[in-house]
Amino acid sequence: MKRALNFNAGPAALPLSVLEEAQRNWLNFNGTGMGVMELSHRSREYEEVHEGAKTLLRRLLGVPDDYEVLFLQGGASLQFTMLPMNLLAEGKTGYYALTGSWAEKAMKEAAKIGKTASAASSKEDTYRYIPELSGLADLKDAAYLHLTSNNTIYGTQWQDFPETNVPLAADMSSDIMSREIDVSKFDIIYAGAQKNLGPSGVTVVILKKSLLSGPRGDLPVMLDYFTHSKSQSLYNTPPTLAIYMLMLVLEWVEKEGGLAAIAERNKQKAELIYSSIDDSEGFYQGHSRKDSRSQMNITFNLHTEEAAGQFLHAAKEAGFVGLNGHRSIGGCRASIYNAVPLEHAEKLAEFMRKFKNNN
Ligand SMILES: *Cc1c(COP(=O)(O)O)cnc(C)c1O
C-alpha cells in the first residue's frame, strides 16, 4: 500500500507505526478480547491507557508537579470560552496578542465572558509577523495574557516567549510537542490533539494547580476546570479511543528520541522547504516575515492566482495532499507536523524546484 504525501493542516498525518500498532490491537487490546473503545472507562485496562498517556505527556514536556494535565473534549475552540470562564475575573482584563484568525476567535469568545483588550497585533500587515509586546509591566489589571504559539493559517510562530509577570496563557494547538518548551513560564496551555498529538476528539489542557481553589458553583459543571481536575478527567466518559491514540503517539515521540530529536528533524524539514522558496528568485513568495517563520505551517504564494492554481494542480497530480492555503489567505500551505517524514519534505522541496524550472 502506498501512503499519501500528506501535508494536511489538521486533522493531519499520524506516524505509520502508530496506525499499525492500533491496527494490531483493534480487535483484541492486551488480551482482553475487546478493542480499546469497547472497554469500560472505569476498567483497570483503560486506566492504564489514561494514566499512561498523562505520564508520558508530563515526562516529554517536562510538566512540573504543581501542574495538572487534563484531557477534555470540545477542541481548542471550547477552550476559547472555558479559559475566560474560569480565569477572567470581574474587574480584570484578558489581554490577547492578535497574531491570526485563531487568536481573534479566542478574544472574541472571551469578550462574551468579560473584559478583553489587544496587547499587540500584526493584523495591519496580514499577520505576517509576531508583534513585539511592549508595556507588559503596565498590565496591572491583567487576568492573563493569551498568545497563540503557532499561527496555523498565516504560518508564523513565536520564536521565544515573552518575559513577564502577567500570567501567560497559550493556545499551542499546532506546535505542541514539536519543540522543547518551559512549561513553568505558563499558567495554562491548551491544544486540540489533531495536529501534533493524535486524532481529533481530545484536547490537552495543562494548568497550574494553584488556579484551582475549589468547585465553581457559578459555572456549568462541565465547564469548570476543577471538575475535571478532581476526577482525573473521568468526570464523564472521556474520548477513550482518541486518548489511546494519543498515548501511542507519545510513545512514538519517546522512541524517536524525545523533543530534542523531534525538534531537530522539524527544523531540517522546514529548512528544506523554505530554501525552495528562498532560492526561487521570487517565483515562490513566503507569506511570513523570516524572523517569524513557522516550522509547522509553511505558507507561500506564486506571482498570480493562476500560477498558484497550476502549481496546486501539478502537485496534486504528483500525489501531494493538502497543499491548498487556508481559504482566508489563499495560496499554498505545507503543514509539516511531527509525523510528516523528512523524506516527504524532501520530495516536496524537490517538486517545488522542478516546477519552478519547468515554468
Ligand atoms: C486548529 C486550531 C484551533 C481549532 O481547534 P479545534 O480543535 O478544531 O477547535 C485553534 N487554535 C489553533 C492554533 C489551531 O491550529
Ligand as a Chemical Component Dictionary entry (heavy atoms), coordinates in Angstrom:
data_LIG
# 
_chem_comp.id                   LIG 
_chem_comp.type                 NON-POLYMER 
_chem_comp.pdbx_formal_charge   0 
_chem_comp.three_letter_code    LIG 
# 
loop_
_chem_comp_atom.comp_id 
_chem_comp_atom.atom_id 
_chem_comp_atom.alt_atom_id 
_chem_comp_atom.type_symbol 
_chem_comp_atom.charge 
_chem_comp_atom.model_Cartn_x 
_chem_comp_atom.model_Cartn_y 
_chem_comp_atom.model_Cartn_z 
_chem_comp_atom.pdbx_ordinal 
LIG C1 C1 C 0 -6.747  24.048 14.689 1  
LIG C2 C2 C 0 -6.599  25.132 15.663 2  
LIG C3 C3 C 0 -7.638  25.505 16.512 3  
LIG C4 C4 C 0 -9.012  24.880 16.454 4  
LIG O1 O1 O 0 -9.002  23.632 17.022 5  
LIG P1 P1 P 0 -10.336 22.767 17.215 6  
LIG O2 O2 O 0 -9.801  21.606 17.981 7  
LIG O3 O3 O 0 -10.846 22.442 15.858 8  
LIG O4 O4 O 0 -11.307 23.569 17.994 9  
LIG C5 C5 C 0 -7.392  26.504 17.432 10 
LIG N1 N1 N 0 -6.201  27.119 17.502 11 
LIG C6 C6 C 0 -5.182  26.796 16.690 12 
LIG C7 C7 C 0 -3.878  27.496 16.812 13 
LIG C8 C8 C 0 -5.353  25.793 15.740 14 
LIG O5 O5 O 0 -4.337  25.465 14.922 15 
# 
loop_
_chem_comp_bond.comp_id 
_chem_comp_bond.atom_id_1 
_chem_comp_bond.atom_id_2 
_chem_comp_bond.value_order 
_chem_comp_bond.pdbx_ordinal 
LIG C1 C2 SING 1  
LIG C2 C3 SING 2  
LIG C2 C8 DOUB 3  
LIG C3 C4 SING 4  
LIG C3 C5 DOUB 5  
LIG C4 O1 SING 6  
LIG O1 P1 SING 7  
LIG P1 O2 DOUB 8  
LIG P1 O3 SING 9  
LIG P1 O4 SING 10 
LIG C5 N1 SING 11 
LIG N1 C6 DOUB 12 
LIG C6 C7 SING 13 
LIG C6 C8 SING 14 
LIG C8 O5 SING 15 
# 
